[in-house]
Structures are given as C-alpha cells and as structure tokens.
Amino acid sequence: METYQPVNVVSGRRSIQDGRRYNGYFPLPEERDRVIIKDGEVTDTVQLMEKVVWKYINDTKQIAPVLQGSNLRDTCHNIWEFVYHHIQYRLDQQGLEQLRRPARSWAERDQGVDCDCMSIFISSILCNLQIPHSFRITRYSSDTWQHVYVIVPKENTPGHWVLDAVVSPFNYEKPYSDQMDYTVNLQGINVAVLSGVSGDDHFDAVMATSLTGPALGMETETELNQLYHNIVATRNAIAQNPGLVATVDDPQGLLKMLDYAIQYWHTDKRDEAPLNAQNESSQPRYHRRRP
C-alpha cells in the first residue's frame, strides 16, 4: 500500500467547520430513520450498512459531483476532507450501533456520529460516483472487531486509498491485528426497512432483502427454521404497528405476502413464496471502541 508516515495523527473529536452552505445539498431526514442494533454480528452490521446506503442513496446524490476531483486520488481526498472537517466524531453508546442515513448524519454533524455512520456517508457518495470500494472492519489486539472505514482500490496499481474520517491525515491507516473487507455492490440492492421505537426509547429497525427474488432451496434446515421464525416475528410486528413500514411499503400488501409464506412454509409450495432472504455464518461480534 502506497502511503506515508504522518508527522502527527489526530483522532476523535475535533473542531469542525460551519457547513450550513451545504445544507441545500441534503434532504431533511425523518425523525425516525435511524437503525439501532444491539451487539450485532459483524457480517450483519456491514450488510445493514450497505442497505442503509442504498435505501437512502439519493441523500448524497447532489453533493457527490461537487466532491468529484480530476482523478481518483483527488476524489477520495475531497470526500475524506469534506467528512472529516464537517462531521464531528462521537462514539456510540456502549453496546449499541446507530446506523444513520447520510442525511441524518449531516443533520447531527455538530453532535457527532460514529465511524459506521461516517463510513455509510462516504460509501453513499462513492456509490453515486460509481467508484468501487469496500468497508474494512478492523481490530487492534482484541478479540472483537472495533473499527470500520472505507478503502478504495487504486487504479492500475496495487494498493488502496484509505478514507477513515475518524483520523487525520487522509490515507492514514492505523496498524491493525486483523481485518475483514466487505465489498459494496455498486449495482444497488433491494431493501425494505422496518423501523419503530423500542421499550427503552431507542429506534430499532430490521432491514431485510426485498421480499421478491429467486426461490429458496439452498439453505440448511437450521437456517430455514431461523428464517421462518424471523418471518413470523416480522409479520407480527407489522400487524401490531403498520406504521413501521408505511413509509416504504404497503403494510397490508406486505402482510399478505408474509402470511402466504408462513401458511405454505412447511409444504411443497414454500419455494413459491415471494421471499428472498440470506443468512450469514457466525462471525466475531462487532463492538466499537475508539481506534
């Protein structure tokens, strides 16, 4: 990787610039559009991050061309500089991951957002510019994954550009003990968002792949049982509170779809159910600590 050793590495909270002149580039977010998960598996977390990116891809549609440079390096630097200097860093509450849409991160830039929200923001811009990239999850002498940021493969040369808006300078990557990369799909993914308020006043959301797609049949029996229970839980949540999905889907239509899947799940018609879901293998838990 082509990089340099900085004279001074700065991380954490910093003095940010007044970004009000950019407010017109971002839509106003809804009050209840954050995804909060508790101690999720790392693969689940990055998949949710990708789904947040594509669910709200228009959030950065206007700012993306403003940050595009004359070459890949300049574009990456512009994006990193914009996020680093305009969005405050703040560690999420211990044990909770708040995955904000870019417009929500911009609205809360003064209070601060965590590294996963910064990564979603950066990924959204890169997706709008159709620039290949990955989420890189890292740990530092720990048995848990601690940090996430974006890397962009260089053109026609080995290595990548590092867009970690938690630290300065640009293209700095703190040495890690282990890493895992998750490539973001530039073609987009279908998502459905179920959101609401939990008993402890935190916003919760379940983000799943679209309820249409190829037939089932490749999962193990254990995975199928888990998927069935997830479908039942989702169906009951929507039935109790249709407003959970009213902004993104027709609650009654979705209920009919889920009822069909549940009714025929244990029959030979299960593969005809209009569902497409994917279960990932277990991975170490993803807890956030300051990098």
N, C-alpha and C positions, 0 to 999 in steps of 0.2 A: 504494500500500500504506500503510495506516494503522499507523504505528509511532512510536517516539520515540528520541531520541538518548540513550543511556545515559551516565551520568557515568563509569562505569568498566566496561570489557568484560574479562571474565576467561575464559580458555580453557585447555584442557589439564587436567593433574592437579589435584585439589583434595582437601580434607578431606571425606570422605563420612560420612553418619550411619549409626549402627547400625540395620540393617534386619531384625534377627532376628525381630522381632514379625510380620513379613510372610512368613516362611518357609512357613507353612502355606497360603499362597495359591498356591504354585507347586509343581508336581510335581518329584520328583527326576529330573534328566536322566541319560541313559545316558552311559557313559564315551566311547562312540564316536558322538557325534551332532553333530559339527561338520562343516561343509562348508569345505574349504580349496581354493582355486583359485589358480593362478599367472597373474598378469598377464592376466586375462580381459578381453574386450571389455566396454565399459560397459553395453551393452544386455544382454549375457549375465549380467552381475553383478546388475543390478536385477531381471531376471527370476528369477534364483535367489533373491534376497532375498524376492520375493513368494511363491515356492514354499515357502521356509522358513517364512514367516508362516503359510501355510495348512496346511502339513504339521503344524505344532505349534500350531494356533490355540487349542487348549484350555489352553496354557501360561498365558495371561493371562485366561482366562475368569472366574476368581474375583476377580482384582484389578481388572478393568475397571469393574464397578459401584461399587467403592469410590472410584474416582477420578472418577466422573461428577459434574459440577457442575450447577448450576441452569440454565446456558446454555452455548453452545458455547465462548465465550471462557474461562469458568471451568474447563470440562472440559479444554481444551487446556493451560491453565496448570497444572492439577493433575497432568496426565500429565507435562508437562515437568519440573515441580518434583520429582516422585517419582523420575524417572530421573536428573536432574541431581544430586540430593542423596543418592541411594542406590547409584548405579553409577559406579564410577571409570572415568575415561577413560585408555586406553593405546593408543598407536599400534601397529598390527600390524607384524610383521616386514616389512622392505622386500621388495617383490615378491610377497607372499602376502596373500590376502584370507581371513580367517576369518569365516565366516558362521554365527554361533551361534544356536541356537534360544533363545527368551526364557528358558526355564528354565536353560539353560547360562549365559547372561549373568548371571542372578541368582546362580547358584552361584559365579560367578567375579567378582562385583561388586567384591570387595576388590582383586583383582589388576588389574582394569581390562579394558575391551573397547573396540573401535574404533567409529568413527562409524557404520559399516554395521550393526554389531550393535545399537547404540542405536536406529537407525532401524527395524530389524526389530522390536525390542521395542515401540517406540512404535506402529508400524503394526499390530502384533498387537492392542494394546489398542483402537485406533481401529476395527479390523475387527470386534472383538467388540461394540463400541458402534454399529456400522453408521454410522460417520462418514466421509464422503468425504474422501480425501486423496491426496497424491502423494509419491513420492520425488523430491527435487530434487537433481540432480548438478551440481556447480559446479567452475569452475577460476578461478585468480587469476593473470593474466598468465603463463600457462603453456600449453603445447601438449597437456597431459594433464589429464584430469579428476582432481580432487584430493579432493573432499569430497562427502558425501551427508547429507541430513537430510530431515525431513518437513515438508510445508506442508499446511495445511487451509484450503479456501476459506471465506470468511466468509459468513454468511447474510444475504441481502437487501441486500448492499452489496459494492462492489468490494474486492479485496484478499484477503489470506490471513493466517492465523496461522502463525508460524514456530516449529517445535518442534525446535530444534537443541540437544541436550543436551551438546554439546561446549563451548558457550559460555554465558556468563551476561551479561545477564539474559534472561528469557523474551521471545520475539518479536523477538529481535535477529537480523538477517541481515547477515553481513559482505558488503560490496560485492564483486561478482564481475565477471570479464571475460566470462564466458559461462556459460550454464546450460541444462540439459535436464531436463524434467519427465516422470516416468513415473507415470501414474495407476494406482493399485492397485484391482484388481477386488474389490468388496465381496461378490460372489456366490460367491466361492471358486473354486479351480481344483483339478483332479485332479493329484496328483503321485505319483511313485514315486521313492524315494530309494535310491541305491546307494552304500554307504559302506564304507571299509576303511582299511587302513594302507599307505602307500606305502613305497618303499625308503628314504626319508630320514626315516621315523618320523613324518611328518605325516599327519593324517587327510585323505583325499581323498574326494570324493563327486561323482557325476554325478546331477544332478536333471533329470528329463525330464517332459514332459506324460504323462498317462495313456496306457497302451497300448490304449486304445479310443477311438473317435471317428469323425469323418467321413472319407470316402475321400480318398486322396491325388489329385493330378492338377493342382495349381496351381503346383507348384514347377518351377524350371528344371532342365535336365539336370545342371548343375553342383551344384545344391543336392541333387538326388536322389542323385547319386553320393556326396556328403558324408554324407547321411543314411544311405545304405546302409553305408558304412564305419563310421559311429557305431554302427549296429545290430549289425554283426558284432563290433566291439570290446566292446560291452556284453554280447553273448551269450557271448563267450569269457571275459570277466571273471567272469560269474556261474557258468559251467561250472567254472572253476578254483576259485572260492570261493563256494559257495552262501550262505554266511553273510552276504555283502554285502547281500542283500535279505531275508534270513529274517525280520527283524523287521517288514517292511512288506508282504511279498508271498510267495506260494508259489514258491520257486525253480524247481521242476520245471514248474509251470504257465507261468511266465514264459519259461522256456527253450523250451517247446513253441511258445509264441506267437512268439518271436523266430525259431525255426527255420522256422516256416511262412513268416514274412515273408521270410527270406533265401532259402528254396527257390523262392519264386514271385516274387521281386523283379524278375527280368528276363523275366517273362512277362506275359500279358494279365490274370493274376489278382492282380497287385500291388495294385490298388486294393481288393481284398477283404481284404488283410492287416490285422489288427486293430491298426493303429498310427496314432497321431496325433502328428505332430512339426512343429515350426516352426523355420525358420532365419531369423535376422535379418541384415540388411545390416551391413557393417563399420562400426564407429564408432571414434573415438579410444580408445586404451587407458586404463584406469582405474587410475591409480597413486595411492596415498594419501600425502599429505604433510600435516603439521599445518596446519590452516586459519589 
